[in-house]
Amino acid sequence: MLLKLRYCGNLLALLCLSWALSNSAEAQCLDSLIDIASKDWRSSRSAPITTRLRKHSSRPSKITIHYTGTAKKPNRTVDQKLNGLFRFSANDKTDFKHNLWGDIPYHYFIDVNGIAAEGRNPVFQPDTNTIFNPVTKKGYNPDGHITIVVEGDANDGLLSSQKQKLFAMIKALQDQYNIPTSEVNTHKHHAGNTDCPGPVISAAVSEYRRKNWSYRPNKACAATPRDLQPKIKPKNKRIDSSDFMIIEDGRRATQ
């Protein structure tokens, strides 16, 4: 009898171990999906200006999907695209009238080849030109949103490599921040006064929501927000309230 109990106990332990290993294999935590860290694409001129950034007021609770609004550029590197986006976001006043942000507006970037790169430190709110306007009642408050931007516009579709990485990134961010699928949405869903991220990516987000509506977080991937940026001192720049006006979502920035 004792031998039978011991055998059953060992068998149960093996089954539990097998389940745990298979579960961890299926779970792709956020760190394993990042191909390019923030510190690895930034040049000496694209250090975040943290005095222009605002921290989330609490733990992030929403995942919001954007597109760059520009045609895919397979011949340019991720470094070139993100440094270009930084220049547009933080330094460039020649494109159209806008004031300046302290970094690229998104937390994660997925390029034409499905390569994922870190963008803005996720402890900070994203930026958007569709900030809530109390007069028109349009726009939204980006506090609490974690953003993913996919390279492309409304006319050049969503490549399978991009879609695969997007779905994996959404799932990993849900795990990390314990965000339900009901809070996975598009920029247009929140703001209303934009077409971002276009019909194709919007359809993909709807597909993800249908397939993962009964999502349960994987506790093995849970984590508190971490500083993913290099430790860089803020630039000595005096700013005023006009620096916080909002601009277009990176349009033409990566051209």
C-alpha positions in Angstrom: 0.0 0.0 0.0 2.8 2.4 0.9 4.6 1.6 -2.3 1.5 2.4 -4.3 1.0 5.7 -2.5 4.7 6.6 -3.1 4.3 5.6 -6.8 1.2 7.8 -7.2 2.9 10.7 -5.5 5.9 10.5 -7.8 3.6 10.2 -10.8 1.6 13.2 -9.8 4.8 15.2 -9.3 6.0 14.3 -12.8 2.7 15.3 -14.3 2.8 18.6 -12.5 6.4 19.2 -13.7 5.4 18.3 -17.2 2.5 20.7 -17.1 4.7 23.5 -15.7 7.3 23.0 -18.4 4.8 23.0 -21.2 3.1 26.0 -19.8 6.4 28.0 -19.5 7.3 26.9 -23.1 4.1 28.3 -24.5 4.4 31.5 -22.5 6.6 34.1 -24.2 7.4 36.7 -21.6 8.0 40.2 -22.8 11.8 40.1 -22.4 12.1 37.2 -24.8 10.1 39.0 -27.5 12.2 42.2 -27.6 14.8 42.0 -30.4 16.3 45.5 -29.9 16.7 47.2 -26.5 16.1 50.9 -26.3 19.8 51.6 -25.5 20.9 49.7 -28.6 19.2 51.8 -31.2 19.6 55.2 -29.6 22.3 57.5 -30.9 24.0 60.2 -28.7 21.3 62.6 -29.9 18.3 60.6 -29.1 18.5 60.4 -25.3 15.0 60.8 -23.7 14.3 64.3 -22.4 12.6 63.1 -19.2 11.6 66.6 -18.1 9.0 66.5 -20.9 7.6 63.1 -19.9 4.8 62.3 -17.5 4.6 59.1 -15.4 1.5 56.9 -15.3 -0.6 57.8 -12.2 -0.9 54.0 -11.5 -0.1 50.6 -12.9 -0.8 50.5 -16.7 -4.2 49.0 -17.4 -4.7 49.3 -21.2 -2.9 48.2 -24.3 -3.4 50.4 -27.3 -2.3 49.6 -30.9 -1.2 52.3 -33.4 0.4 52.4 -36.9 3.2 54.7 -38.0 1.0 56.1 -40.7 3.8 55.8 -43.2 4.6 53.2 -45.9 6.7 50.3 -44.9 10.4 50.9 -45.6 12.2 47.4 -45.7 15.5 49.0 -46.8 15.9 51.1 -43.7 17.2 49.7 -40.4 15.2 49.8 -37.2 17.9 52.2 -35.8 17.4 54.6 -38.7 13.6 54.5 -38.3 13.5 55.0 -34.6 16.2 57.7 -34.6 14.2 59.5 -37.3 11.0 59.2 -35.3 12.9 60.6 -32.3 14.1 63.6 -34.2 10.6 64.3 -35.4 9.1 63.8 -32.0 11.6 65.8 -29.9 13.6 68.1 -32.2 11.8 68.7 -35.6 9.6 71.7 -36.1 9.8 71.7 -39.9 7.2 69.1 -40.7 4.1 70.9 -39.5 3.2 73.2 -36.6 3.7 71.3 -33.4 5.6 71.5 -30.1 7.9 68.9 -28.8 7.8 65.6 -26.9 10.6 64.2 -24.8 10.9 60.9 -26.7 9.2 58.8 -29.4 5.5 58.6 -28.4 5.2 54.7 -28.3 6.5 52.1 -25.9 7.1 49.3 -28.4 7.8 49.3 -32.2 7.2 46.4 -34.6 9.0 46.9 -38.0 8.3 45.5 -41.4 10.1 42.2 -40.6 8.4 41.6 -37.3 11.4 42.9 -35.3 10.3 44.3 -32.0 12.2 47.3 -30.4 11.7 49.1 -27.1 10.7 52.7 -27.4 9.6 55.0 -24.6 10.2 53.7 -21.1 6.8 52.2 -20.1 6.9 53.9 -16.7 6.0 57.0 -18.7 2.7 57.8 -20.4 2.7 57.7 -24.2 2.0 60.9 -26.2 -0.7 61.5 -28.8 -2.0 64.3 -30.9 -5.5 63.1 -30.0 -5.4 64.1 -26.3 -8.9 64.6 -24.8 -10.5 68.0 -25.7 -13.2 69.0 -23.2 -14.8 71.3 -25.8 -15.2 68.7 -28.7 -15.3 65.7 -26.3 -12.9 64.0 -28.7 -9.6 62.3 -27.9 -8.5 60.4 -24.9 -6.3 60.5 -21.8 -3.1 58.4 -22.4 -2.5 57.8 -18.7 -2.5 54.1 -18.1 -2.0 53.1 -21.7 0.9 50.9 -23.0 1.3 51.4 -26.7 2.5 49.3 -29.6 3.1 50.9 -33.0 3.2 48.8 -36.1 5.2 50.0 -39.1 2.9 50.8 -42.1 -0.1 52.7 -43.2 -3.7 52.0 -44.2 -2.7 50.9 -47.7 0.2 48.4 -47.3 -1.4 45.8 -45.1 -0.1 43.8 -42.2 2.6 41.2 -42.9 2.4 37.8 -41.3 5.7 38.4 -39.4 4.2 41.6 -38.0 0.9 40.0 -37.0 2.6 37.1 -35.3 4.9 39.5 -33.3 2.0 41.8 -32.5 -0.2 39.0 -31.1 2.8 37.7 -29.0 3.6 41.2 -27.7 -0.1 41.9 -26.7 -0.2 38.6 -24.8 3.1 39.2 -23.0 2.0 42.7 -22.0 -1.3 41.3 -20.7 0.7 38.9 -18.6 3.2 41.5 -17.4 0.5 44.0 -16.3 -2.5 41.7 -15.7 -4.5 43.5 -18.4 -7.8 41.8 -19.5 -8.5 41.4 -23.2 -11.4 43.9 -22.9 -8.7 46.5 -22.5 -6.8 45.6 -25.7 -8.0 48.2 -28.3 -6.9 50.4 -31.1 -6.1 54.1 -31.0 -9.3 54.9 -33.0 -11.4 53.0 -30.4 -10.2 55.4 -27.7 -9.9 58.7 -29.6 -12.6 58.5 -32.2 -11.0 61.4 -34.2 -8.4 59.3 -36.0 -8.2 56.4 -38.5 -5.2 54.9 -36.7 -4.3 52.0 -37.0 -6.2 51.6 -40.2 -8.7 48.8 -41.2 -6.2 45.9 -41.6 -4.5 46.3 -38.2 -7.9 47.1 -36.6 -9.3 43.8 -38.0 -6.2 41.9 -36.6 -6.8 43.5 -33.1 -10.5 42.4 -33.3 -9.3 38.9 -34.3 -7.0 38.8 -31.3 -9.8 39.9 -29.0 -12.1 37.1 -30.3 -9.5 34.4 -29.9 -8.3 35.5 -26.5 -11.5 36.9 -24.8 -11.3 34.3 -22.0 -7.6 35.1 -21.4 -6.1 34.2 -18.0 -2.7 35.8 -17.1 0.4 33.7 -16.9 1.8 34.5 -13.5 5.3 33.4 -14.6 5.5 36.5 -16.8 4.0 39.0 -14.3 6.2 41.8 -13.3 6.1 45.4 -12.0 7.0 48.1 -14.5 10.8 48.4 -14.9 13.0 51.1 -16.2 14.0 49.7 -19.6 15.9 52.8 -20.6 19.6 53.5 -20.1 20.2 55.7 -17.1 20.5 59.1 -18.8 20.4 62.4 -17.0 17.7 64.8 -18.3 19.0 67.4 -20.7 19.4 70.9 -19.3 16.6 72.5 -21.2 14.1 75.0 -19.9 10.6 74.3 -21.1 7.2 75.9 -20.6 3.6 74.7 -20.9 3.7 75.0 -24.7 6.1 72.0 -24.9 3.2 69.7 -23.9 1.0 70.4 -26.9 0.2 67.3 -28.9 1.2 66.5 -32.5 0.4 64.0 -35.1 1.2 60.3 -34.5 4.7 60.2 -36.0 3.3 60.8 -39.5 6.1 61.3 -42.0 8.7 60.9 -39.2 10.2 57.7 -40.5 10.4 58.7 -44.2 
